[in-house]
Structure formats: C-alpha cells, structure tokens
C-alpha cells in the first residue's frame, strides 16, 4: 500500500482560518479539556477522534506518540477525526494531545499545559500469505463454459453460477446448460435450474441471504430455495426502461434490503414487499456493488460505474464521486467508509479518508475484482490471471494456474473461491489458508 509522506491528517476540515468555526473564550473557572477516543485501527493506521470542551478555537494542539512529539495541528473544530499512518503491525502505541504553555495564550487558563487522556492503540497483526489450492474444471466438449460468480456459505457449502454445457447420454451436446454448481465439502454437483417450463436459467450474479433464500441475477432476478430445479422470477428486466438493460450483480443485507445493478446504469431495490427502480444518472454499465455499515443501523452502498463511484446512502440519496485520470471503476470493496478499494484500470486505488490514493505496489497490476474480510485480509484478481492477497502490510501472490481466467471471487474465514474459465471449460479454484 502506498505509504503516506505525511503521517498525520485531519479529515474533513479546512486548514484556513477563514473557513473555521471559532468559539468564545471559556467562562471563568471552566477548565478546557481534551479527549482522545479510538475509532478504528488497521495494521498500519489509526483513526482517532479528538474532542474538546471549553476551548477557544482556533488553537494549536501538539500530538504526542509514545511521549515524543508526532505533529502539531491548527485545531478549528471541537470534534475532529485524526488519521495516523506509518505504524507497524501488532504494536502498541500511546497517543496524547497537549496544549503547551506557549500555545495556550489567550485561553484564560493557569495550568502549565492541558493534556488529554493517554490513549493506548494496538495495531492489528498481519494474516498469512501461505495458501494451498485445488482447481476443478467442468465441460469443454459440448460448448464454451464459464462460471460468472460464486458465494461461500461455509467451507462445505459453496455455490458457483454460470453456464456449463455437457453431452447427453448418447454423447450428443445437451442444448440445456447447467446453471449452478454446488460444493458439499467433498464433490461438486452440477444442477440445471429452470424458470417456467423448460427455460433454463444461467445466472451471472448470486446473493445468499440464507441457505434457503438465494437470489440469482440473469438479466432478470430470480429467487431460489437452493434445492429445487425451479426458480421464481421476482423482477423482470422488461420492467427496465431500456430494452438493453439487465441486472447482473446483487448485494443485500437482509431479506428486506436487496439491491441489483447492471447494464445501462440499472439499479433496482427490494424492500421486502416490492421492487423499485433507482435512477443512477448514468447510462454506463454498473459492474459491482458493495455495502458498508454507516454506523447508524443502515448501509452505504458503493457502485462501480466505470468512470465514477456511486454512493447510495441508507435513505437512497445518490451521490457521484468521479474517478481520477487513468482509473476505471470496475469493482469495489471496503471494510469501513474511510477506506474503500476501487479497482479496474491501470491505476487501482483506495478511496481513503474521502480522497483518492493510488495503490503503489508492483504486484497490483490492473485488478478487476476485489473482496475482503478486514483491513488485513483483502483479495484481488489481476489482469495477469493471478490472485493477490493483502495481509494488512504488504501484497502477496497466490500462485494459481496461469491458464485460468478468473472473473469473480468470494472469501469467508480461511476459504476463498474464485471462478471463471479455462479454455472452453468453466473453472473453480478453492483456496485455503494454512494457519
């Protein structure tokens, strides 16, 4: 990950006094206070809230790290989020904010200095780059086969979706493709699924709410119980205004909050009772969607719209964040709203602390799919056909067969599943972490 030259950043406020909000001097006898609260921490970064009371602003604050001066800031807000980077994994640091005597002029106080609490911060440890894998291929003799998406329910229950053509009992190509492959921990079972009579469904997106409530995107959206050979259409692509519009990928937090995105800027939403269209403001394809908790019981949804990242908040308000030159927004994943991976072009990036930062690592070469579990456990598919892993401190490569072309991956615990094609065959690679 790109190391910031400046190890300290104030997020979301101007450094210019003309844009700050000043406060009146504190009443006589009211002692100013400073308080540090840890908001989040990764292997190399910490997000800390600095809160003040009875303090005339603006003023100068000294930040100390392990009793040494780390930086000084011109504080203009009573509550400010601080960002500190260039830390080391699995280390404990002490932080304190201080107003020194020469910095307290005009504060109407007698103390030699004002100190906050001493905040102890332990950074996350890294995860292992040590993986083993096994690869499975399907079809290849009766037509071109591909898996487009995959979902891990647990290590013994994985579902891949796509289209696999096999020969029938007479050795002739079977015109009806298999739409899903199910892993039971030992073997894969291919299964045909149908909508209506004899109409096969070949999904390109999957969302698992639970083992018996599974949603599939295949232009339209279907609900499947995970067992039967039939699916129920719950949203028809014919309801979209453009005849070329389709729904390709899904994300949801519950049975009453499901989103679908796809071609021609298509966005749809299910509230548990009905499906609704959401106007995206673009006619470009939306290739991916990921939701991140907003801390208030809702989710911010981030959408990959090629030349921009779209954000849908919990109230369905849509905003647009333009990509930087050289960036193509093809896939999105984030653990918090303060650090979001955005990949798909020559310059893969982080949307970190609400600004762009290019991922400067020689291994990260045009990622086009990204998923993870935490700051220290992120996986990406590169244009070179490799799968990369970020352990919180550095990137490593998982040396899967180079002839595989992967399209999508999923991760849960110590299991990663990646799907795509190998020549005319559909391919699934299961990767397991060696602890």
N, C-alpha and C positions, 0 to 999 in steps of 0.2 A: 504494500500500500504506500502511496506517496506520503513521505514524511513532511509535515508542515515545517517551513522555515521558522515561523513564529510559533512558539509553543503555547501561546495563550491567546484566546479570542473571546471577545464579548459578543454575544449573539443577540441580534435584533435591536441594537440601538446605535444612534449616530455618535461619532466622536466629536462632532461640532457642537459647541455650547448653544448655538442659535436654535438647535432642534431639540434641546433637552428640556426636562420638566424640573424646574428648581423648586425647592421647598423653603418655607420660612424658617428662621432660626428657632431652635427648640425652646420651649418655655423654661424659665429659670428653674433649676433643680431637676429637670428631666434629663437624665443621662442618655446620651446616644448609645445605641447598641448595634453590634454586627453579629450575624449568624450565618454559618455555612451548613448547607444540607446537601447530601449526596443524592443526585437524581438518577445517575446511571454510570456504569463503568464497563469498559471493554478490556482487552489485554494491554492496550497502549494508550487509552484515553479515559478521561473522566469528565462528566458533566455535573457541575456543582452550582447550586443556587446560592447567591449572596443576598441576604435580606438585611435591611436596616430599619431602625426606628429612631425618631427624634434627631435626625441628622440633616443638617442644612446641605443641600446639593446645589451645584456640583461640588465634589471634593475629591481628593486624591487618596486612593487606597493602595496599600502595599500587600501583595500576596506572597506569603512565605510557603515554601515547600521544604519539609524536613529542616526547619529552622533557618533556612537560607532564603534570601530574597529571590523570588522567582520572577516577579514583574511588578510594575506599578500601573494602575489604571485610573482614568478620569471617570469617576462614577457619576452618572446623571440620572439613574433610576433607583428607586428604593428596593426593587427586587430585580435582580439581573442574573441571567444564566451564564455561567463561566464555562469555557471549554479549555481543557488542558490536555495536550498530547505529548508525544515523545517519551511516554512512560515505558516500563518494561513489564512483561507478563509475570504474574504470580509474585508480585512485590507489594509491600505495604508502605504507603506514603502518608505523611502528616501535612495537612494544609491548615493555614490560618490566615485570616485577613486582619490587617492592622492599620490604624491611622497613627502615624508617628507624630511626635510633638510639633515638628515644624510643618506638618501637614494639617494640623488641627486649628490653625489660625482662623479666627472668625467663628469657631464652633461654640464659644462661650462655655468652655469646659476647663477644669483644673487638672484633670488627670494628665500624667506624662504621656500616655498613649492609650488608645482604645483598641481592644483586642476582641476578636470573635472567639468562639469555641475552637478547639483544635480538632479538626475532622480527620479521622483515620479512614484511608481508602486502600483497599486491597484489590489489585487488578486481577482479571481473570487469567487462568492458566490456558496454555495452548492445547489444542486437540491433536491427535496423532495423524500423521501423513501416511501411516502404514496400513495399506488396504490389500485385500485379495479380491478376486472377481471370478465369475463364471458367465459365459455367454451362451445364449440359446438362439437358434435361428429357426424360421418357420417358412414353409412354402418354397417358391422359387422354380417350380416345374410347371405351374399352370397359369402364371401371370405375375406381374410385378406386385410385391407385397411390402407394406410399411406399417409400423406402429407409430402413431402420432402423439400419444400422451400416455401417462401412467400414474397410478395412485397407489401408495402403500398404506394399507390399513394396519397391518403389523407384519413382522418378518415372515409369517406363514400365510399371509393373505395379501397378494398383490394383484392388481388388475391393470392390464395394458389394453389399449383400444386402437383400432385401425382397420386394416383390411388385409386378410390372408386368403389367398386362393390355393386350393388343393385339388387333387384329382379325385374323381369318384371311384366307386367300387369296380368300375370297368376300365379304370386307368385314363378316363377322359377328363378334361378340365371341367371342374364344377363351376358353373357361372355364378353361383351364390357364395359370396365371401363370408368368412368368419370375421365377426366384428370385435370380439373380445378374447383375451387370453387370461386365464386365472391361475395363479400360483398358490398351491396349498402347502408349501414348505418342502415338498419333495418333487413334484412334477407340475407341468403346465397343462391345462385343459383348454383347448380351443372351443369356442362356442359361437354359433350363429344366433343373432338376435333379430327379431322382426317387428316392424310396425305394420299394423293391419295384416292382411292376408298375403303372405309370400313376398313382402317387401323388405329386403334385408337392410339393416342399419349399420353403417361403418363410421363410428364416431371419430372425431378429431380432438375432442376435449372431454375431460371427465372431472366430476366433483363428487366426492363421497361425503355425505352428511353422516351416515352410519352404514353398517353392513347391509341394511335392507332399504336404504334410501340413497340411491345413486342417480346423479343427473349426467346425461351424455349430450354433448354438442356435436351435431352433424348437419350443420346448416340450420335446422330447427333444433329444439331442445326436447329431450325425452327423459322420462323418469323410469328407472329400472329397479327391481327388487333384488338384484344380484343373483337370482336363482333361475327364474323362468326364461323361456325363449322369446317372450314378447315384451315390448316396451310401450309406454304410453306417451304419446306426443302431448307435451304441456305448453309448448309455444311453437307456432308455425312461422317459418321465415317469410311466408307470404303476408304476414302482418307488418313486415317492414316496408317502408315506402319505396325503396329502390329494389327493382327485380333482381339485381346482382348481390343484394345484401344477404349475408349469412351470419350465424353465430358459431364461433369457432372455439372459444375458450371460456371457462367458467371459474368463478370464485364465490364462496359463500361462508358465512359464519354460523348459520343455523338454517333450519327449515323455513324460517320466515324472513331470511335475508340472503338472497341469491342473485348474483349478477352474471350476465353473459355479454361477451364482446365479440366483435368480428369485423367482417369486411364493410367497406363504405361507411366507416365511422359508427357502426352499430353498437348501441348499448341498450340492454334491457335489464329490468329489475323485477324480482318476485318478492312480495311482502307476506307470503303465506296464503294469500287469497286470490291474487290476480297478478298478471304480468303487465308491466308498464314500460313504454319506451322512454329513454332519456336522450335528449338532444346533445350530441357531442361537440358540435361546432366544427367538425372536420369530415371530409369525405375520404380521407386516407384510412387504410386498414388499421384496426386496433388489434395488436398481436398478443397482448398479455394483460393480465390484471392481477393485482395482489392487494390484500387488505392488511392494515396495521392499526392496532388499537389506538384510539385517540385519548385514552386515559379517563374518559367520562362515560364508559359503557358502550360507546359506538366505535365505528371504524372509519378511517380514511382509506379510500380505495385509490390506488395509483394505477394508471393505464398507460400502456406503451403505444403511442400514436405516431411512430416513425420519426417525425421531426419535433416532437414535443412529448412531455409527460403531462397527462391529465390527472387532476385530483378531484375526486368526489368525496365530500365530507359526509358526516352522518345525516345531514339534512338535505342531501342530494344537491348541494351547491357545487357547481363545476368551476374549476379554475385551470388555467393552462400555464405550464412552465416550459418556455422554449428551450430546445436543446442548443448546446454550444456548437460552433462550426466543427465539422468532422464527426459529430455524434449522430448515430441513428438509434432511436429508442425502440428496441425490439423485445426486450424482456426486462422485468422489474421484480426486485425482491428487497424487502427491508425488515429489520427486526424492530426498529423504532422509527418514528418520523424524523429523527435527527440524522439518520444515516441510511440512505437508500441506494442500492446498487441499480445502475441503469446501463444496460449493455446492448450491443447490436451493431456497432460501427467500428471504424478504425480507432476511435478514442472511446474506450469504455470508461465509465466514470462513476463517482459517488456523488449523490446529491446530499452533501454533508453540511449540517448546520445551516440549511436553506441556501446553499450556494454550490456551484459545480466544482468538483475536484477530479482531475483525470487520474485514473489508476496507472501509476508509472511502474510497471513491472514487466520484464521481458517475456515472462510466461503468459501474460494476459494479452493474447493476440486475437482481437475480434471475437469476444464471447458473444453468443447469441441466445443463450439460455442461462438463467441464474436462479438458484434456490438455496435455502439455508435453514438453520435452526437457531443460530445465535451469532453474536459478533465473532465468535471463534470457530465457526463451523459452517462455511459457505462453499457451495459447489457451482461450477460453471462449465458449460460445454463450449469449446473453442472451435473456430472455423477450421482448425487443423485436425479435427476429429478426436481431440483429446479431452479428458475430463480433468478439470483443475480443482484443487481444494485450498481454501484459505483457512489457516488454523488460528487466526487471530493476530499473527505476527508476520507470516510470510506465506507465499503461494507455493504449492507443490503439485506435481503432475501425477495422475493415476494412469499407469501405462496399459490402457486397454488396447485391443487390436485396432490398428490404424485404418483397417478397411471398413470399420463401422462408421456410418454417418448417423450421428445422434441428433434427435430433434427436441427431446424433452426429457426431464429427469424429475424425480421426487426423492425426498430424503425423510427418514424417520428413525430416530435413535442411531444405531450403528449400521443401518441398511440404506443403501442408495440404489435406485433402479433407474436405468437410462434406456431409452427406446429410440428406434429409427429403422434404418435399413442397411443391408449389406448385399450389394449387387441387386439381384431380383428377390432377395429374401427379406422378410421382416426380422428385426433383431432386438433382443432384450439382453442387457447386461446387468446382473445383480452384483453389486459391490458391497463388501463387508469390511468394517473396520476391525483391525487386530489391536485389541487393547494391550 
